[in-house]
Amino acid sequence: MKYLCQVWFDGAILDAMTQEEKAELDTNSLNYDKDLAESGHMIVAQALQPPTSAVTVRVRDGDTSVTDGPFAETKEALGGFILIEAKDLNDAIRIAAGIPLAKLGAIEVRPIHEFAAQ
């Protein structure tokens, strides 16, 4: 089964880190991605730009509106994602627990809905 591991964290925590701490986190994250790829669990992983670079798009009654920034004002923001292949939810949770940013934020694990071909 496929699972999306959404990486949520408070950007202020990263801002407070030293350059060395950020470099170590980056190295640990890239090494974990490499381990997932080698074990056959990795499908794709991407980091996202900060929420300040986001726009929110809504379509209501045929009218499109675009607003700067994220939709919700929260402390934690989506910082990236890893799409994985796991045998079941417990396996996906084990994989998510190894993501280095799980120590600073939260990893939301969500099964991918597979649509049947028609």
C-alpha contacts under 8 A as a table, 3 or more apart, distances in Angstrom:
res1	aa1	res2	aa2	distance
1	M	85	E	5.63
1	M	86	A	5.51
1	M	87	K	5.93
1	M	88	D	6.49
1	M	111	P	7.47
1	M	112	I	7.63
2	K	83	L	7.01
2	K	84	I	5.63
2	K	85	E	4.55
2	K	86	A	6.22
2	K	111	P	6.09
2	K	112	I	5.48
3	Y	83	L	5.88
3	Y	84	I	5.39
3	Y	85	E	6.36
3	Y	86	A	7.12
3	Y	92	A	6.82
3	Y	109	V	6.44
3	Y	110	R	5.44
3	Y	111	P	4.34
3	Y	112	I	5.34
4	L	81	F	6.85
4	L	82	I	5.98
4	L	83	L	4.62
4	L	84	I	6.40
4	L	108	E	7.78
4	L	109	V	5.71
4	L	110	R	5.22
4	L	111	P	6.29
4	L	112	I	6.62
5	C	81	F	5.53
5	C	82	I	5.12
5	C	83	L	6.18
5	C	84	I	7.50
5	C	96	A	6.55
5	C	107	I	5.99
5	C	108	E	5.50
5	C	109	V	4.57
5	C	110	R	6.54
6	Q	78	L	6.78
6	Q	79	G	7.79
6	Q	80	G	6.22
6	Q	81	F	4.56
6	Q	82	I	6.69
6	Q	107	I	5.42
6	Q	108	E	4.96
6	Q	109	V	6.46
7	V	78	L	5.81
7	V	79	G	5.56
7	V	80	G	5.19
7	V	81	F	5.54
7	V	82	I	7.94
7	V	101	L	7.13
7	V	102	A	7.55
7	V	105	G	7.42
7	V	106	A	6.18
7	V	107	I	4.77
7	V	108	E	6.65
8	W	76	E	5.81
8	W	77	A	5.32
8	W	78	L	4.56
8	W	79	G	5.63
8	W	80	G	7.44
8	W	105	G	5.64
8	W	106	A	5.14
8	W	107	I	6.03
8	W	108	E	7.53
9	F	13	I	7.89
9	F	75	K	7.83
9	F	76	E	4.64
9	F	77	A	5.67
9	F	78	L	6.80
9	F	79	G	6.66
9	F	101	L	7.59
9	F	104	L	6.53
9	F	105	G	4.20
9	F	106	A	6.29
10	D	13	I	5.70
10	D	14	L	7.39
10	D	75	K	5.55
10	D	76	E	4.24
10	D	77	A	6.29
10	D	105	G	6.79
11	G	14	L	5.23
11	G	15	D	6.22
11	G	50	P	7.89
11	G	75	K	7.94
11	G	76	E	7.08
11	G	77	A	7.39
12	A	15	D	4.86
12	A	16	A	6.16
13	I	16	A	5.26
13	I	17	M	6.65
13	I	104	L	7.59
14	L	17	M	5.23
14	L	22	K	7.25
17	M	20	E	7.95
17	M	21	E	5.80
17	M	22	K	6.21
18	T	21	E	5.11
18	T	22	K	6.25
19	Q	22	K	5.10
19	Q	23	A	6.05
20	E	23	A	5.03
20	E	24	E	6.15
21	E	24	E	5.09
21	E	25	L	6.18
22	K	25	L	5.05
22	K	26	D	6.12
23	A	26	D	5.06
23	A	27	T	6.12
24	E	27	T	5.05
24	E	28	N	6.05
25	L	28	N	5.08
25	L	29	S	6.01
25	L	100	P	6.98
25	L	101	L	7.84
26	D	29	S	5.09
26	D	30	L	6.11
27	T	30	L	5.22
27	T	31	N	6.05
28	N	31	N	5.11
28	N	32	Y	6.12
28	N	100	P	6.56
29	S	32	Y	5.12
29	S	33	D	6.22
29	S	99	I	6.87
29	S	100	P	5.83
29	S	101	L	7.78
30	L	33	D	5.03
30	L	34	K	6.20
31	N	34	K	4.97
31	N	35	D	6.21
32	Y	35	D	4.96
32	Y	36	L	6.18
32	Y	98	G	7.60
32	Y	99	I	6.86
32	Y	100	P	7.76
33	D	36	L	5.09
33	D	37	A	6.20
33	D	42	M	7.16
33	D	45	A	7.40
34	K	37	A	5.05
34	K	38	E	6.16
35	D	38	E	5.11
35	D	39	S	6.15
36	L	39	S	5.14
36	L	40	G	6.22
36	L	41	H	5.13
36	L	42	M	5.01
37	A	40	G	5.20
37	A	41	H	5.93
37	A	42	M	4.61
37	A	43	I	7.48
38	E	41	H	7.72
38	E	42	M	7.97
39	S	42	M	7.68
40	G	85	E	7.51
41	H	84	I	5.25
41	H	85	E	4.76
41	H	86	A	6.28
42	M	45	A	7.54
42	M	82	I	7.44
42	M	83	L	6.54
42	M	84	I	4.79
42	M	85	E	6.42
43	I	82	I	7.51
43	I	83	L	5.34
43	I	84	I	5.19
43	I	85	E	6.78
44	V	82	I	5.79
44	V	83	L	5.25
44	V	84	I	7.12
45	A	80	G	7.52
45	A	81	F	5.66
45	A	82	I	4.15
45	A	83	L	6.20
46	Q	80	G	5.54
46	Q	81	F	5.64
46	Q	82	I	6.58
47	A	79	G	6.00
47	A	80	G	4.09
47	A	81	F	6.56
48	L	78	L	7.60
48	L	79	G	5.19
48	L	80	G	4.98
49	Q	53	S	6.43
49	Q	54	A	7.98
49	Q	79	G	7.24
50	P	53	S	5.77
50	P	54	A	7.41
50	P	79	G	7.06
51	P	54	A	5.19
51	P	69	G	6.05
51	P	70	P	5.90
51	P	77	A	6.84
51	P	78	L	7.83
52	T	68	D	7.69
52	T	69	G	5.28
52	T	70	P	7.33
53	S	68	D	7.81
53	S	69	G	6.49
54	A	68	D	6.31
54	A	69	G	4.68
54	A	70	P	5.78
55	V	66	V	6.48
55	V	67	T	5.51
55	V	68	D	4.47
55	V	69	G	4.86
55	V	70	P	6.21
56	T	66	V	5.59
56	T	67	T	5.14
56	T	68	D	6.35
56	T	69	G	6.44
56	T	70	P	5.99
56	T	71	F	5.98
57	V	64	T	6.95
57	V	65	S	5.78
57	V	66	V	4.63
57	V	67	T	6.61
58	R	64	T	5.67
58	R	65	S	5.33
58	R	66	V	6.58
59	V	62	G	5.95
59	V	63	D	5.35
59	V	64	T	4.38
59	V	65	S	6.39
60	R	63	D	5.29
60	R	64	T	6.60
70	P	73	E	7.16
74	T	77	A	6.75
76	E	105	G	7.66
84	I	92	A	7.68
85	E	92	A	7.81
86	A	89	L	7.32
86	A	91	D	5.68
86	A	92	A	5.44
87	K	91	D	6.05
87	K	92	A	7.56
88	D	91	D	5.33
88	D	92	A	6.34
89	L	92	A	4.91
89	L	93	I	6.09
89	L	111	P	7.86
90	N	93	I	5.05
90	N	94	R	6.23
91	D	94	R	5.07
91	D	95	I	6.28
92	A	95	I	5.07
92	A	96	A	6.08
92	A	109	V	7.19
93	I	96	A	4.97
93	I	97	A	6.08
93	I	109	V	6.96
94	R	97	A	5.23
94	R	98	G	6.78
95	I	98	G	5.41
95	I	99	I	7.08
96	A	99	I	5.42
96	A	102	A	7.49
96	A	107	I	6.40
96	A	109	V	7.21
97	A	100	P	7.98
97	A	102	A	6.27
97	A	107	I	7.73
98	G	102	A	7.27
99	I	102	A	5.53
99	I	103	K	8.00
100	P	103	K	6.03
100	P	104	L	7.86
101	L	104	L	5.16
101	L	105	G	5.96
101	L	106	A	7.37
101	L	107	I	7.95
102	A	105	G	5.20
102	A	106	A	5.17
102	A	107	I	5.89
103	K	106	A	7.63
